[in-house]
């Protein structure tokens, strides 16, 4: 104890003690309050070291102050401030299942209402452990048990502490990149940054990112918006008169097929259809389907697909728009447009944590009224994969919420089971379905999870028909992005009847097709498969026109796929593109007919050069619109800017039931139309995990949100 006392009475000693104490407090927060979902020895090792590096770096700055009367107040001030930052994040996380950004701290963002008067109710008895060390040390200083060391460290020693801290952070970052490539460039959940680098590093990262964004937005002018508006006005495609409004007033049900590619449709493995139900929809006279529809996502993957669906703007060149800009961006998206133009109620059903891809913030800016995330479902045991509730359970367990939404509604279901690494419990597999034997587990398992997803959809459609929702709905089904990556496409080649030795970049590009189907019952039986070329950015104007809502007043980079004026030029996020005749990849032009490099006339070269210029301009203007938040300058007729502070995703069921009660006999919810009786019993599923328990409380955490995301 005497040796410890002497050590603490030195500057290095007190520095070491405070670093260790904060390290212990951070680990305590990791395992009791944050529940970061670490798996495996390597991730736990990263968790153990990540608080040390940045803490030591911050505290080392005190060594540069030579006088004791400056050194000790600064060192203790840094320790108190760091503890405060940690504790505020603990309180914030308990309320929002998210970490505090710079925008939240400064009050710039109104996305969340901050730490309100409910903060006291969010405290726990164990919170004293975050503060007791500070009280003890200050008391010991007051009674001079800890004495001030007047001997200053030499400048080279001060620098050595800073350098060692930076070196340790370098090791931490290297470990993080080994386990999570592109951690900082492809951010899709703030929890990941904290898990790999710590709260301090996340705050610093967010500060740099926020400063960059703020500088971009400060320089923005209305003239830049005019350039964007001029471009989108020029490419606007008038609706097809025979299709405009054919689904007017109907409910809209969006089914987001995770990692689902077009080649799965009508595909047979061992003489068995992989997706028999989707195949039947695809060929139905009630379905308007597209077989040359491409995903256009970048690093934002699923979130990019959602952004294009909701806003008809592209994702970013790097990272996810949702995660990078979504908390404070101005959107004029589908939920708000449909609510303001046609009185739609909007909701998302997704069995993953709300903060994944920053959805809990972005959805508020889009104007979504309800978000039923993992906290609304029982994801315990084997009911969930690493990315959320299994699909059969998602659809089944969402009915008790869906039936209380006022109609017409705009409801989006985000599936997850068909997600890399395509693992499925044996009890969920169809014993009658035998998959491929390529030797590549990802390829072989991909067909198994796609088959499961197909069964999930059939169960949901059966419910829609039995409950009466089917006849009064437009059901849109789309794939968000590729499932099998380019590096594994050669393993897939034999399944598609091709030779892997002859596989080229052209073949990779053609596999970026994903399904798009509009199922519109009783719409005249004119459904068919269209060969029109289009991409995800075209979905919103197409959907709005089917609902009888003109899009001319909005800034949208896509155009109506049914319009005769639709430009069949599909831009990929990396500036490659595809047309009905040619595919441009890294400047090389392939013929779609032959799959080989094209021999072009001078006229064809000029045409393709103009196409490339169009693609470059289109992506650049979309980036400018979002990065500089230019929509804040634009006020289309009849559109009221979304105020995210008006939305709160807790107690969604109770809020919906309250509206039903208030409306009384005027309530249009399915529950009300059914004589105030639940339709949950109309749902039939063979999901083996199903039990009859349910939850409407925020008690569930996904088992492992990091499960080898690709």
ChimeraX attribute file (.defattr): number of C-alpha atoms within 10 A of each C-alpha:
attribute: neighborCount
match mode: 1-to-1
recipient: residues
	/A:1	6
	/A:2	7
	/A:3	8
	/A:4	9
	/A:5	14
	/A:6	12
	/A:7	16
	/A:8	21
	/A:9	18
	/A:10	18
	/A:11	22
	/A:12	17
	/A:13	15
	/A:14	21
	/A:15	21
	/A:16	16
	/A:17	13
	/A:18	22
	/A:19	23
	/A:20	16
	/A:21	16
	/A:22	22
	/A:23	20
	/A:24	17
	/A:25	19
	/A:26	24
	/A:27	19
	/A:28	14
	/A:29	20
	/A:30	21
	/A:31	13
	/A:32	12
	/A:33	17
	/A:34	21
	/A:35	14
	/A:36	22
	/A:37	20
	/A:38	22
	/A:39	13
	/A:40	7
	/A:41	9
	/A:42	14
	/A:43	17
	/A:44	14
	/A:45	14
	/A:46	21
	/A:47	24
	/A:48	18
	/A:49	19
	/A:50	28
	/A:51	28
	/A:52	22
	/A:53	25
	/A:54	24
	/A:55	24
	/A:56	24
	/A:57	20
	/A:58	17
	/A:59	23
	/A:60	24
	/A:61	17
	/A:62	22
	/A:63	26
	/A:64	17
	/A:65	17
	/A:66	15
	/A:67	13
	/A:68	17
	/A:69	12
	/A:70	13
	/A:71	21
	/A:72	20
	/A:73	12
	/A:74	17
	/A:75	22
	/A:76	19
	/A:77	14
	/A:78	19
	/A:79	21
	/A:80	15
	/A:81	12
	/A:82	18
	/A:83	18
	/A:84	14
	/A:85	16
	/A:86	22
	/A:87	18
	/A:88	17
	/A:89	22
	/A:90	23
	/A:91	23
	/A:92	19
	/A:93	16
	/A:94	17
	/A:95	18
	/A:96	19
	/A:97	21
	/A:98	23
	/A:99	24
	/A:100	23
	/A:101	20
	/A:102	19
	/A:103	16
	/A:104	18
	/A:105	13
	/A:106	8
	/A:107	13
	/A:108	10
	/A:109	18
	/A:110	17
	/A:111	25
	/A:112	19
	/A:113	14
	/A:114	17
	/A:115	17
	/A:116	10
	/A:117	8
	/A:118	9
	/A:119	14
	/A:120	10
	/A:121	9
	/A:122	14
	/A:123	13
	/A:124	10
	/A:125	6
	/A:126	8
	/A:127	14
	/A:128	10
	/A:129	13
	/A:130	19
	/A:131	14
	/A:132	10
	/A:133	15
	/A:134	17
	/A:135	10
	/A:136	11
	/A:137	16
	/A:138	14
	/A:139	13
	/A:140	13
	/A:141	15
	/A:142	11
	/A:143	10
	/A:144	11
	/A:145	14
	/A:146	19
	/A:147	16
	/A:148	17
	/A:149	17
	/A:150	13
	/A:151	11
	/A:152	18
	/A:153	15
	/A:154	12
	/A:155	12
	/A:156	10
	/A:157	13
	/A:158	18
	/A:159	16
	/A:160	13
	/A:161	18
	/A:162	21
	/A:163	14
	/A:164	15
	/A:165	21
	/A:166	16
	/A:167	14
	/A:168	19
	/A:169	23
	/A:170	13
	/A:171	16
	/A:172	24
	/A:173	19
	/A:174	13
	/A:175	19
	/A:176	24
	/A:177	14
	/A:178	12
	/A:179	15
	/A:180	20
	/A:181	14
	/A:182	13
	/A:183	19
	/A:184	16
	/A:185	12
	/A:186	19
	/A:187	23
	/A:188	26
	/A:189	24
	/A:190	21
	/A:191	25
	/A:192	22
	/A:193	22
	/A:194	21
	/A:195	24
	/A:196	29
	/A:197	26
	/A:198	27
	/A:199	26
	/A:200	20
	/A:201	19
	/A:202	22
	/A:203	18
	/A:204	14
	/A:205	17
	/A:206	19
	/A:207	15
	/A:208	13
	/A:209	14
	/A:210	17
	/A:211	13
	/A:212	12
	/A:213	16
	/A:214	15
	/A:215	11
	/A:216	14
	/A:217	16
	/A:218	10
	/A:219	8
	/A:220	18
	/A:221	12
	/A:222	13
	/A:223	11
	/A:224	15
	/A:225	22
	/A:226	14
	/A:227	14
	/A:228	24
	/A:229	19
	/A:230	11
	/A:231	17
	/A:232	22
	/A:233	16
	/A:234	9
	/A:235	15
	/A:236	23
	/A:237	22
	/A:238	19
	/A:239	27
	/A:240	17
	/A:241	12
	/A:242	10
	/A:243	16
	/A:244	21
	/A:245	19
	/A:246	18
	/A:247	23
	/A:248	17
	/A:249	19
	/A:250	22
	/A:251	23
	/A:252	25
	/A:253	23
	/A:254	19
	/A:255	19
	/A:256	20
	/A:257	27
	/A:258	22
	/A:259	24
	/A:260	27
	/A:261	23
	/A:262	23
	/A:263	15
	/A:264	19
	/A:265	20
	/A:266	17
	/A:267	17
	/A:268	15
	/A:269	13
	/A:270	10
	/A:271	9
	/A:272	14
	/A:273	17
	/A:274	26
	/A:275	23
	/A:276	18
	/A:277	20
	/A:278	23
	/A:279	16
	/A:280	13
	/A:281	17
	/A:282	25
	/A:283	15
	/A:284	19
	/A:285	19
	/A:286	21
	/A:287	25
	/A:288	22
	/A:289	25
	/A:290	24
	/A:291	20
	/A:292	23
	/A:293	27
	/A:294	30
	/A:295	29
	/A:296	27
	/A:297	29
	/A:298	23
	/A:299	20
	/A:300	24
	/A:301	22
	/A:302	23
	/A:303	23
	/A:304	28
	/A:305	25
	/A:306	22
	/A:307	25
	/A:308	26
	/A:309	24
	/A:310	23
	/A:311	25
	/A:312	26
	/A:313	28
	/A:314	32
	/A:315	28
	/A:316	24
	/A:317	17
	/A:318	15
	/A:319	22
	/A:320	27
	/A:321	29
	/A:322	28
	/A:323	22
	/A:324	26
	/A:325	21
	/A:326	24
	/A:327	25
	/A:328	20
	/A:329	24
	/A:330	24
	/A:331	25
	/A:332	26
	/A:333	24
	/A:334	23
	/A:335	25
	/A:336	26
	/A:337	24
	/A:338	20
	/A:339	18
	/A:340	14
	/A:341	12
	/A:342	16
	/A:343	16
	/A:344	25
	/A:345	23
	/A:346	25
	/A:347	25
	/A:348	22
	/A:349	25
	/A:350	26
	/A:351	31
	/A:352	29
	/A:353	25
	/A:354	22
	/A:355	20
	/A:356	22
	/A:357	24
	/A:358	25
	/A:359	22
	/A:360	24
	/A:361	25
	/A:362	25
	/A:363	27
	/A:364	28
	/A:365	28
	/A:366	25
	/A:367	26
	/A:368	26
	/A:369	21
	/A:370	25
	/A:371	25
	/A:372	25
	/A:373	24
	/A:374	26
	/A:375	21
	/A:376	27
	/A:377	29
	/A:378	26
	/A:379	24
	/A:380	15
	/A:381	10
	/A:382	13
	/A:383	22
	/A:384	25
	/A:385	26
	/A:386	22
	/A:387	25
	/A:388	26
	/A:389	29
	/A:390	27
	/A:391	28
	/A:392	28
	/A:393	23
	/A:394	26
	/A:395	26
	/A:396	21
	/A:397	24
	/A:398	19
	/A:399	20
	/A:400	17
	/A:401	21
	/A:402	23
	/A:403	23
	/A:404	26
	/A:405	29
	/A:406	25
	/A:407	20
	/A:408	21
	/A:409	24
	/A:410	25
	/A:411	24
	/A:412	21
	/A:413	21
	/A:414	23
	/A:415	27
	/A:416	26
	/A:417	26
	/A:418	27
	/A:419	21
	/A:420	22
	/A:421	20
	/A:422	21
	/A:423	17
	/A:424	18
	/A:425	9
	/A:426	8
	/A:427	10
	/A:428	16
	/A:429	15
	/A:430	13
	/A:431	8
	/A:432	7
	/A:433	15
	/A:434	16
	/A:435	18
	/A:436	17
	/A:437	11
	/A:438	14
	/A:439	9
	/A:440	12
	/A:441	14
	/A:442	19
	/A:443	24
	/A:444	19
	/A:445	20
	/A:446	24
	/A:447	24
	/A:448	24
	/A:449	25
	/A:450	24
	/A:451	23
	/A:452	21
	/A:453	25
	/A:454	21
	/A:455	22
	/A:456	23
	/A:457	20
	/A:458	18
	/A:459	18
	/A:460	20
	/A:461	18
	/A:462	15
	/A:463	23
	/A:464	18
	/A:465	13
	/A:466	13
	/A:467	20
	/A:468	13
	/A:469	17
	/A:470	21
	/A:471	15
	/A:472	20
	/A:473	23
	/A:474	28
	/A:475	22
	/A:476	21
	/A:477	20
	/A:478	27
	/A:479	25
	/A:480	30
	/A:481	26
	/A:482	22
	/A:483	25
	/A:484	22
	/A:485	15
	/A:486	17
	/A:487	8
	/A:488	14
	/A:489	19
	/A:490	20
	/A:491	20
	/A:492	21
	/A:493	17
	/A:494	12
	/A:495	18
	/A:496	12
	/A:497	8
	/A:498	13
	/A:499	13
	/A:500	14
	/A:501	8
	/A:502	9
	/A:503	13
	/A:504	14
	/A:505	13
	/A:506	19
	/A:507	18
	/A:508	17
	/A:509	18
	/A:510	16
	/A:511	19
	/A:512	24
	/A:513	26
	/A:514	28
	/A:515	25
	/A:516	28
	/A:517	25
	/A:518	24
	/A:519	24
	/A:520	27
	/A:521	19
	/A:522	15
	/A:523	16
	/A:524	10
	/A:525	13
	/A:526	12
	/A:527	20
	/A:528	16
	/A:529	17
	/A:530	15
	/A:531	12
	/A:532	18
	/A:533	20
	/A:534	30
	/A:535	25
	/A:536	30
	/A:537	31
	/A:538	23
	/A:539	23
	/A:540	25
	/A:541	31
	/A:542	25
	/A:543	23
	/A:544	21
	/A:545	25
	/A:546	26
	/A:547	22
	/A:548	17
	/A:549	19
	/A:550	17
	/A:551	21
	/A:552	15
	/A:553	15
	/A:554	23
	/A:555	24
	/A:556	27
	/A:557	25
	/A:558	29
	/A:559	27
	/A:560	26
	/A:561	27
	/A:562	22
	/A:563	19
	/A:564	11
	/A:565	15
	/A:566	20
	/A:567	18
	/A:568	17
	/A:569	19
	/A:570	27
	/A:571	27
	/A:572	22
	/A:573	20
	/A:574	16
	/A:575	21
	/A:576	19
	/A:577	24
	/A:578	23
	/A:579	20
	/A:580	16
	/A:581	12
	/A:582	19
	/A:583	26
	/A:584	22
	/A:585	17
	/A:586	11
	/A:587	12
	/A:588	12
	/A:589	22
	/A:590	21
	/A:591	18
	/A:592	18
	/A:593	10
	/A:594	10
	/A:595	16
	/A:596	14
	/A:597	15
	/A:598	16
	/A:599	11
	/A:600	13
	/A:601	9
	/A:602	9
	/A:603	9
	/A:604	11
	/A:605	13
	/A:606	12
	/A:607	12
	/A:608	19
	/A:609	13
	/A:610	12
	/A:611	19
	/A:612	19
	/A:613	12
	/A:614	15
	/A:615	21
	/A:616	17
	/A:617	15
	/A:618	21
	/A:619	22
	/A:620	16
	/A:621	22
	/A:622	22
	/A:623	18
	/A:624	20
	/A:625	24
	/A:626	21
	/A:627	20
	/A:628	24
	/A:629	22
	/A:630	23
	/A:631	20
	/A:632	15
	/A:633	15
	/A:634	17
	/A:635	13
	/A:636	14
	/A:637	8
	/A:638	10
	/A:639	15
	/A:640	12
	/A:641	18
	/A:642	19
	/A:643	14
	/A:644	24
	/A:645	14
	/A:646	14
	/A:647	20
	/A:648	19
	/A:649	19
	/A:650	19
	/A:651	15
	/A:652	20
	/A:653	18
	/A:654	13
	/A:655	16
	/A:656	19
	/A:657	18
	/A:658	13
	/A:659	15
	/A:660	21
	/A:661	13
	/A:662	11
	/A:663	13
	/A:664	11
	/A:665	11
	/A:666	12
	/A:667	18
	/A:668	18
	/A:669	21
	/A:670	21
	/A:671	23
	/A:672	22
	/A:673	14
	/A:674	14
	/A:675	9
	/A:676	12
	/A:677	11
	/A:678	16
	/A:679	18
	/A:680	18
	/A:681	11
	/A:682	14
	/A:683	18
	/A:684	13
	/A:685	17
	/A:686	12
	/A:687	18
	/A:688	12
	/A:689	15
	/A:690	14
	/A:691	9
	/A:692	5
	/A:693	8
	/A:694	11
	/A:695	13
	/A:696	17
	/A:697	13
	/A:698	17
	/A:699	13
	/A:700	17
	/A:701	20
	/A:702	25
	/A:703	23
	/A:704	16
	/A:705	22
	/A:706	18
	/A:707	15
	/A:708	11
	/A:709	12
	/A:710	12
